[in-house]
Amino acid sequence: MGCTTSRPNYQQYGNADEETVPLIDDINVVLIGCKNSGKTKVANAILGKKAFTQTTYSDEYVQRQKTTFGRTISVIRVPGWSGDLKSGGNEQKHVRQVIKDSVWSFKPGTNAIILVVEKDTQLSSTTKSTLKTLLGPGVAEHILVISTDGNKISVATISEHYNNKQTIIQPYQNHYLFWRKICRNQHLKLIETIEDFIVGNNDIYFCPVGKGEPKPALQIEQLETVVNRLSQRISQYTDRNNEMNNEISKLQKVLGKKQETLKALRFKNSTELSVLHGGIPQFDEDRREEEVKGKGKKRSNKKTRKRKRGRNKHAHKEDAQELVPLCSAEETPVEEKQASKGVDFVDSFRAEIIQKVTSVEPILDELFQFIGGEQYSNVTQHKTPQKKLRELYTILNARGPKLKAKFYKSLVKYENGIVNELYEGVSESTNHKDCVRTQGFVTFRKKTS
């Protein structure tokens, strides 16, 4: 920690423009607690510097001061006590007198008494009653309980401390000594927590037993200052909120533009990929339909008559062929047959496709121009290929056979091995004598008795 290069840049954690308006110009606090409870650490954290050390220990109270964040902060550290503060030993008697003297020492008065306790330590009822006897019945309203745990600090009122509802101030970095030099934002949060506690009390100054209250004119002046500062802070928060809303609105507009640009790039990319791999599916399908239109039309009447004669001839034979619900070559032209085959394949092997197909993104890129950006996003938002495919099947079922045919073409293109594997699985699951595969079609015959 002695090397300057290992120290973090504390200024990066805070900005003077982000500081809030101080509610009190002068803050006077007294730190009390048992021995080894962490009073020195807490005092240095409040001042934001190493103002107290073990060498500054004294049987009397020690005072240090620093001006920071527009406030002059004065801290008095009182020597700790051993055992019970109420006991009649000479050490406890001396500590009780020092506590009383330190609270009396501030002019015009003490703003808060900070009781430092060890982690997970409850304030004993005897200590509380002793402080009431020593300083007055109203002292509990001005006591702030602080405990330390490594490099974080917990702040609470007495009632909050009993109910375990502390305000936790976390460090912004864990690799440096928090108590020797805390970061700017963390230091400001600690000061504002103490300041809010002081302003939240009915009286800004604590008047112990035997000490007169501040003059009314001083009290009025102090309250006027607090009221004005509170109004300024509210206005400051309002301005920040408006600025934040404006920034959010700007970011939302930029986000919308970037989303549209992303959709356009995805569409362009999917179009280029389609051209590279044989043309856009829609244009390719239209071109092929034109090529087979002439041949298909000439053979149409002949095939229809032949099909009718075949049906009448074999209507009552038991060995008639039974086809898987895929169109045969005799029923439609080549392209319609392939589209029907693709639709039946997509429907028949839904479970297998969802479990085995992994190249979901390139398939979605090819389908982007047909399903649109919204449905594309609905699919891609899922993390696993299985969930993406289930969502895609929902779209396929809603859009109908044409989209399923295009999906099948993409499967053949990017997952041809899985398509062949599924076809082969169908063939192997039946007797080869009763299964005929012709140009990708699987045909089954009924066995005769």
C-alpha positions in Angstrom: 0.0 0.0 0.0 3.0 2.3 0.3 3.5 2.3 -3.5 1.8 5.3 -5.1 1.0 3.3 -8.2 -1.2 0.9 -6.2 -3.5 3.7 -4.9 -6.8 4.2 -6.7 -7.8 7.5 -8.1 -10.3 8.6 -5.5 -11.5 11.6 -7.5 -13.0 9.4 -10.2 -15.7 8.2 -7.8 -17.2 11.7 -7.3 -17.8 15.0 -9.0 -18.3 18.4 -7.4 -21.2 19.0 -9.7 -23.0 16.0 -8.2 -22.7 17.3 -4.6 -26.0 18.2 -2.9 -26.6 21.5 -1.1 -25.3 21.3 2.5 -28.1 21.6 5.1 -25.8 22.7 7.9 -22.6 24.7 7.6 -21.0 23.4 10.9 -21.4 19.9 12.2 -20.2 19.1 15.7 -20.1 15.4 16.8 -18.7 13.5 19.8 -17.6 9.9 19.5 -17.9 7.6 22.5 -17.6 3.8 22.9 -15.8 0.9 24.6 -12.2 0.4 24.1 -11.2 -1.2 20.7 -14.7 -0.6 19.3 -13.4 1.3 16.3 -13.7 5.0 17.3 -10.5 6.0 15.5 -11.6 4.3 12.3 -15.0 6.0 12.4 -13.5 9.4 13.2 -11.1 9.2 10.3 -14.0 8.1 8.0 -16.1 11.1 9.0 -13.2 13.6 8.4 -12.1 11.8 5.3 -8.5 11.7 6.3 -6.1 10.0 8.8 -6.7 12.6 11.6 -6.6 10.2 14.5 -4.0 7.5 15.3 -3.2 5.3 18.2 -0.5 7.7 19.1 -3.0 10.5 19.6 -4.7 8.4 22.4 -5.2 10.4 25.6 -7.0 10.1 28.9 -8.8 13.3 27.8 -10.8 13.9 24.7 -9.1 14.9 21.4 -10.6 17.2 18.8 -9.9 17.4 15.1 -11.6 19.5 12.4 -11.8 19.6 8.6 -13.8 21.6 6.0 -15.2 19.3 3.3 -18.2 19.3 0.9 -19.1 22.9 2.0 -19.3 21.9 5.7 -16.9 22.5 8.6 -16.9 19.2 10.5 -15.5 19.0 14.1 -15.0 15.6 15.7 -14.2 14.8 19.4 -13.0 11.4 20.3 -13.5 10.4 23.9 -11.3 7.6 25.5 -13.1 4.3 25.7 -14.1 2.4 28.8 -13.8 -1.2 29.8 -16.6 -3.4 31.1 -19.7 -1.5 32.1 -19.9 2.3 31.9 -22.1 2.3 35.0 -19.6 0.6 37.3 -18.1 2.5 40.1 -14.4 2.0 39.1 -12.1 5.0 38.8 -11.7 4.5 35.1 -15.4 4.6 34.4 -15.9 7.6 36.6 -13.2 9.5 34.7 -14.6 8.5 31.3 -18.1 9.6 32.4 -16.7 13.0 33.3 -14.8 13.3 30.0 -18.0 12.5 28.1 -19.8 15.2 29.9 -17.0 17.8 29.4 -16.7 17.0 25.6 -20.5 17.4 25.0 -20.3 20.8 26.9 -17.3 21.9 25.0 -18.9 22.7 21.6 -20.3 26.2 21.0 -23.2 26.8 20.5 -23.7 23.1 21.1 -23.3 19.4 20.0 -25.2 18.2 17.0 -24.9 14.5 17.5 -23.3 11.9 19.9 -22.0 8.9 17.9 -21.8 5.7 19.9 -19.4 3.3 18.2 -20.1 -0.4 18.9 -18.5 -3.6 17.6 -20.2 -5.6 14.9 -23.4 -7.5 16.0 -23.2 -5.8 19.4 -26.4 -4.6 21.0 -26.4 -1.4 23.1 -26.9 -2.5 26.7 -29.7 -1.0 28.7 -27.3 0.0 31.5 -25.2 2.1 29.1 -28.3 3.8 27.8 -29.6 4.6 31.3 -26.1 5.8 32.3 -26.0 8.3 29.4 -29.5 9.5 30.3 -28.4 10.1 33.9 -25.2 11.7 32.8 -26.5 14.0 30.0 -30.2 14.2 30.4 -33.4 12.2 29.3 -33.4 13.7 25.8 -30.0 12.4 24.9 -31.3 9.2 23.2 -32.8 11.3 20.3 -29.3 12.7 19.5 -27.4 9.3 19.7 -26.4 7.7 16.4 -25.1 4.1 16.6 -22.3 3.2 14.2 -20.6 -0.2 13.8 -17.8 -1.3 11.5 -17.3 -4.5 9.6 -14.1 -4.7 7.6 -14.3 -2.0 4.9 -18.0 -1.1 5.3 -19.9 1.0 7.9 -23.4 0.6 9.4 -25.3 3.7 10.7 -28.5 3.6 12.7 -30.5 5.4 15.3 -31.0 3.6 18.6 -34.4 2.3 17.6 -33.1 1.2 14.2 -30.1 -0.5 15.9 -32.4 -2.5 18.1 -34.5 -3.5 15.0 -31.4 -4.3 12.9 -32.3 -1.6 10.2 -28.9 0.0 9.6 -27.9 2.1 6.7 -25.0 0.3 5.1 -22.3 2.3 3.4 -20.4 0.0 1.0 -16.9 0.8 -0.3 -16.4 1.3 -4.0 -13.1 -0.6 -4.1 -12.0 -3.5 -1.9 -8.3 -3.5 -2.5 -7.4 -0.4 -0.4 -7.6 0.6 3.2 -11.1 2.2 3.3 -10.6 3.8 6.7 -7.4 5.6 5.8 -8.7 7.3 2.7 -12.3 6.7 1.6 -13.5 7.5 -1.8 -15.4 10.7 -2.5 -18.9 9.4 -3.0 -18.6 7.1 0.0 -17.4 10.0 2.2 -20.2 12.3 1.0 -22.8 9.6 1.7 -21.5 9.2 5.3 -21.6 13.0 5.9 -25.1 13.3 4.5 -26.4 10.4 6.6 -25.2 12.1 9.8 -26.5 15.5 8.5 -29.9 14.1 7.7 -30.1 12.5 11.2 -29.3 15.9 12.8 -31.9 17.8 10.7 -34.5 15.1 11.4 -34.4 15.9 15.2 -36.7 18.5 16.7 -33.6 20.4 18.0 -30.5 20.7 15.9 -28.4 21.2 19.0 -28.4 18.9 22.0 -28.4 20.6 25.4 -27.2 18.4 28.2 -28.5 18.8 31.8 -27.3 22.0 33.4 -26.5 23.8 30.1 -28.9 26.4 28.8 -30.4 26.2 25.4 -29.1 28.4 22.6 -30.6 31.9 22.3 -33.9 32.0 20.4 -32.4 34.3 17.7 -29.7 31.8 17.0 -32.2 29.0 16.8 -34.4 31.0 14.4 -31.4 31.8 12.2 -30.3 28.1 12.1 -33.8 26.9 11.2 -34.2 29.5 8.5 -30.9 28.3 7.0 -32.1 24.7 7.1 -35.5 25.6 5.5 -33.8 27.5 2.7 -31.2 24.7 2.1 -34.0 22.1 2.1 -35.8 24.0 -0.6 -32.6 24.3 -2.6 -32.0 20.6 -2.4 -35.5 19.8 -3.5 -35.0 22.1 -6.5 -31.7 20.4 -7.2 -33.2 17.0 -7.1 -36.0 18.1 -9.4 -33.6 19.6 -11.9 -31.6 16.3 -11.9 -34.7 14.3 -12.4 -35.8 16.5 -15.4 -32.3 16.2 -16.9 -32.4 12.4 -16.4 -35.8 12.2 -18.1 -34.5 14.2 -21.0 -31.5 11.9 -21.3 -33.7 8.9 -21.2 -35.9 10.3 -24.0 -32.8 11.0 -26.2 -31.5 7.5 -25.5 -34.9 5.9 -26.4 -34.9 7.8 -29.8 -31.4 6.6 -30.5 -32.3 3.1 -29.5 -35.3 3.1 -31.9 -33.1 4.2 -34.8 -30.4 1.6 -34.1 -33.0 -1.1 -33.9 -34.3 -0.2 -37.3 -30.8 -0.1 -38.7 -30.1 -3.5 -37.2 -33.3 -5.0 -38.8 -32.3 -3.5 -42.2 -28.8 -5.0 -42.0 -30.1 -8.4 -41.0 -32.5 -8.3 -43.9 -29.7 -7.2 -46.3 -27.4 -9.9 -45.0 -30.1 -12.7 -45.3 -30.8 -11.5 -48.9 -27.1 -11.6 -49.8 -26.8 -15.1 -48.3 -29.7 -16.3 -50.3 -28.2 -15.0 -53.5 -24.9 -16.6 -52.8 -26.6 -20.0 -52.1 -28.8 -20.1 -55.2 -31.1 -17.1 -55.2 -33.9 -15.8 -53.0 -36.3 -18.7 -52.2 -39.4 -16.9 -53.4 -37.9 -15.9 -56.8 -36.3 -19.3 -57.2 -39.6 -21.0 -56.7 -41.3 -18.8 -59.2 -38.6 -19.4 -61.8 -38.8 -23.2 -61.4 -42.6 -23.2 -61.6 -42.4 -21.4 -65.0 -39.9 -24.1 -66.2 -42.1 -27.0 -65.3 -45.4 -25.3 -66.2 -45.3 -26.4 -69.9 -44.4 -30.0 -69.2 -46.7 -30.3 -66.3 -49.7 -28.9 -68.3 -49.1 -31.4 -71.1 -49.0 -34.4 -68.8 -51.8 -33.2 -66.5 -54.8 -34.7 -68.4 -53.0 -38.0 -69.1 -51.8 -38.4 -65.5 -55.3 -37.6 -64.2 -56.9 -40.3 -66.4 -54.2 -42.8 -65.5 -54.7 -42.1 -61.8 -58.4 -42.6 -61.9 -58.1 -45.9 -63.8 -55.5 -47.1 -61.2 -57.8 -46.2 -58.3 -60.8 -48.1 -59.8 -58.6 -51.1 -60.6 -57.1 -51.5 -57.2 -59.9 -50.2 -55.0 -60.7 -53.6 -53.4 -57.2 -55.1 -53.4 -55.5 -55.6 -50.0 -52.0 -55.2 -51.4 -52.7 -51.6 -52.6 -49.9 -49.2 -51.8 -50.3 -46.9 -48.8 -48.3 -43.6 -49.0 -46.9 -41.5 -46.2 -48.8 -38.2 -46.4 -46.4 -36.8 -48.9 -47.5 -35.9 -52.5 -46.4 -38.3 -55.2 -44.7 -37.4 -58.4 -47.9 -38.3 -60.3 -50.1 -35.9 -58.3 -48.3 -32.6 -58.8 -45.4 -30.9 -60.6 -41.9 -31.3 -59.1 -41.8 -28.1 -57.1 -45.3 -28.7 -55.6 -44.2 -32.2 -54.7 -41.1 -31.0 -53.0 -43.0 -28.3 -51.1 -45.5 -30.9 -49.9 -42.7 -33.2 -48.9 -41.1 -30.4 -46.9 -44.3 -29.5 -45.1 -44.9 -33.2 -44.1 -41.2 -33.6 -43.0 -41.4 -30.5 -40.8 -44.7 -31.7 -39.2 -43.6 -35.3 -38.8 -40.2 -34.7 -37.3 -41.0 -31.7 -35.1 -39.6 -33.3 -31.9 -36.5 -34.5 -33.6 -35.8 -31.2 -35.3 -36.2 -29.3 -32.0 -33.8 -31.6 -30.2 -31.1 -32.0 -32.9 -31.0 -28.8 -35.0 -28.4 -26.2 -33.8 -27.9 -23.9 -36.8 -30.9 -21.8 -35.8 -29.5 -18.3 -36.5 -28.7 -18.8 -40.2 -32.1 -20.4 -40.8 -33.7 -17.5 -39.1 -31.7 -15.1 -41.2 -33.2 -16.7 -44.4 -36.7 -16.6 -42.9 -36.4 -13.0 -41.8 -37.9 -11.5 -45.0 -41.0 -13.8 -44.6 -41.6 -13.6 -40.8 -40.7 -9.9 -40.2 -38.6 -8.2 -37.5 -41.0 -8.6 -34.6 -41.4 -12.4 -34.9 -37.7 -12.7 -35.6 -37.0 -10.9 -32.3 -39.5 -13.1 -30.5 -37.5 -16.2 -31.6 -34.0 -14.8 -31.1 -34.7 -13.6 -27.5 -34.6 -17.2 -26.3 -31.3 -18.5 -25.2 -31.3 -22.2 -26.2 -31.8 -23.6 -29.7 -34.6 -25.8 -28.4 -36.6 -22.8 -27.1 -36.0 -20.8 -30.3 -37.3 -23.7 -32.4 -40.4 -24.1 -30.3 -41.2 -20.5 -30.8 -40.4 -20.8 -34.5 -42.8 -23.7 -34.8 -45.6 -21.6 -33.3 -45.0 -19.1 -36.1 -44.8 -21.9 -38.7 -48.1 -23.4 -37.6 -49.8 -20.0 -37.7 -48.4 -19.0 -41.2 -49.2 -22.3 -43.0 -47.5 -24.6 -45.5 -45.7 -22.1 -47.6 -43.5 -20.9 -44.7 -43.0 -24.5 -43.6 -41.7 -25.3 -47.1 -39.2 -22.5 -46.9 -38.1 -23.7 -43.4 -37.6 -27.2 -44.9 -35.3 -25.7 -47.6 -33.3 -24.0 -45.0 -33.0 -27.3 -43.0 -31.7 -29.1 -46.1 -29.2 -26.3 -46.7 -27.8 -25.9 -43.2 -28.7 -29.3 -41.5 -28.6 -31.7 -44.4 -27.0 -34.4 -42.3 -29.9 -34.3 -39.8 -32.4 -34.4 -42.6 -30.8 -37.5 -44.1 -30.5 -39.1 -40.7 -34.2 -38.7 -40.1 -35.1 -40.2 -43.5 -32.8 -43.1 -43.0 -34.3 -43.7 -39.6 -37.7 -44.0 -41.2 -36.3 -46.6 -43.7 -34.5 -48.6 -41.1 -37.6 -48.8 -38.8 -39.4 -50.8 -41.4 -38.7 -53.9 -43.5 -36.7 -52.9 -46.5 -38.9 -55.1 -48.7 -41.9 -53.1 -47.6 -40.2 -49.7 -47.9 -39.4 -47.9 -51.1 -37.4 -44.6 -51.2 -37.6 -42.8 -54.5 -36.1 -39.3 -54.9 -36.5 -38.5 -51.2 -40.0 -40.0 -50.9 -40.7 -42.8 -48.5 -43.5 -45.2 -49.6 -44.9 -48.0 -47.6 -46.8 -51.1 -48.8 -49.3 -53.0 -46.7 -48.3 -56.6 -46.0 -50.6 -59.2 -47.5 -51.8 -62.1 -45.4 
